Amino acid sequence: MISFEEAYKIVLNQSRDYGSESVPLINAMGRVLAEDIYADRDFPPFNRATKNGIAINFDAIEHGRRSFEIKGILAAGKPTVAFLETEECIEIMSGAVVPFEADTVVMYEDLSIEKDIVTVNSLPVRGQNICLRGSNQLKGARLLKKNTKLSAAEMGILASVGKKNVGLKKTPRVAVIATGNELVKVDELPLQHQIRRSNNYSLFGALEVLGIKPMLLHLEDDMDMIRQKLAYAIEAMDVLIISGGISMGKFDFIPKVLEELGVEKLFNRVNQYPAKTFWFGTHNNADTIVFSFPGNPVSIFLNFHIYFRDWLYKSIELPLNEINVLLEGSIVVPEEFTQFVGVEIKLENGCILAKTVATTGLGDLISLSKIHGFIRLSSDKKLFKKGEPVPFIPTKNIY
């Protein structure tokens, strides 16, 4: 049995570079950039009105003028108009190009209008309500760095520079494989001794958040069938995530079959709780990574977020940032394992506090919907005191 730290290091040392691909922008959300993005024009590309009102030359205000003759209306998306005299103004809409001779926009709330004459009721400041050309970024400036994970904000930037297709890091082809005769399809009515395939769908959802749509497989407890399907998956996929079939039971065939198929075992037991049994290996010829987790929902959910997610992040060059939270109450650790405990977190007085969530055991799938993540308690101490900082592994976004 190896330590958690050793297991984690071995997994990350097996990271891979899967290259890059050009993807339509509409499908890029949540993916990682494989290229730097540069401004193809000034931002904004013209002096832009930021309020609805009138555009004037401020010199007229300095010379005591308060009333202006309206010479036209300028909408966003239209070419600018000639603006010749300081005693004149143009009605202008937010987002429109400010006429060359104008340098100030006064919003409607500060005006009185009668027929075609506008009176300024509140003295403006020169340059107000105008975003100057290039004030955000100049043409050629780098707007987004390679290895940036795309959120809604970055999607807007990509659209603004005309990236109909964008270079992204390729993600691995992943197969999620559930094992066991007790598992039936989601739409089947289980018999008393059966359960539905919930692990597949938990992992499907977790992978989709990471920008991966996995292939879902089910293996019954038949060694020949397991060998046949795993041989196919090893050749066809980059990563296998297997749940169940790796303990000491009479029908736990997965380790034996994997080794028969040429998958090199790098470790199979980790000094952690839960998920002590964890088989990890690589197929050198196919270059396939195999994560084989215990079949209970809590263990597989935990190991996915600790090991697979960080392995993926390293592979696609995303940073591995450790998050610390403060314990809301003291915790006594009974065993000399690295322990992971499900918690919900909250913000209180500027601090992130973690409160443990009650669970009935490793099969308690319902408890996973109540937690925000897991805290990691190291194996070198027994007592973790209230207010003590501990590492936190998030499993859902907190808004």
C-alpha angles and dihedrals in degrees: 000000000000130000124262089248092054093047092048091050093049092051094049091047087063094062116137138206108228094182127231140289140193111250131182110258092238089065097043101087112125094009127117125252118244093189141045114253120221133192110259091197139007116292109254094020092210140017099286128203112232096191138043110250138077133324116222142165106253091216087077091058091050089053091054101261115146102163126065136186114237110235099179148319124268119200129194112269095031127107114259121261135229113271109190114161131053092221090060132078139192123224104234134190126218110274095024126128110264111232114254096247094048122086104168137052120204114197122231092250089069096048142078117208127197117173104312097338123097123198120200109223099180120044111246130215119241110264097014121153094014126113105206123228111271093006091125098040137337125234110279096026116135107249101176130022126226112263093036114143108230119240128170091279094055091047089060092050092051091051091049092058094046100254098159086163122028134197110244137176110262114242121217123262104251131196118198108205125191119194134201142077090242093069122095133179120279093249094050125096105239120227119232092274096044139080134194122256098262099151091064092057095044088054093042089057093045091050094047089057086057092051096258126123105199131203111245120219136173125206122198119210095271115119097209092049091046090051093049096048095042091050089055094046093049091055097041103040139053096215135025120200108192126187120203135352098086105098129086098278124127091249099042096113101152101096093047093048093046092053091046088054092054101260108148113225112227095178139335107189130047128192093239139104126255110024099027089158107068122150115203128176149137136234103223098199097046092031089225121158117217123203107183111184134182114272099239114103099236095051096048092044091050096046092047092057095042103041112015097041093049090044089054093046091053091047093053092038100248116150119261101223118186114220121205126201132183121247114245089205139012120272127203115207110212099192135048093246132111098258129206119201127189113238143173116222134211138180114243126169091342094308129109108230126195122212120189117241120223115244136180093219145287093317093057100115091166092064090061090067090056099052129080092203145305132288119219118226114192122232096234097079140042105206127054110187131219110273093022115137116240133173116269127207109199119215099179138028116261115213 
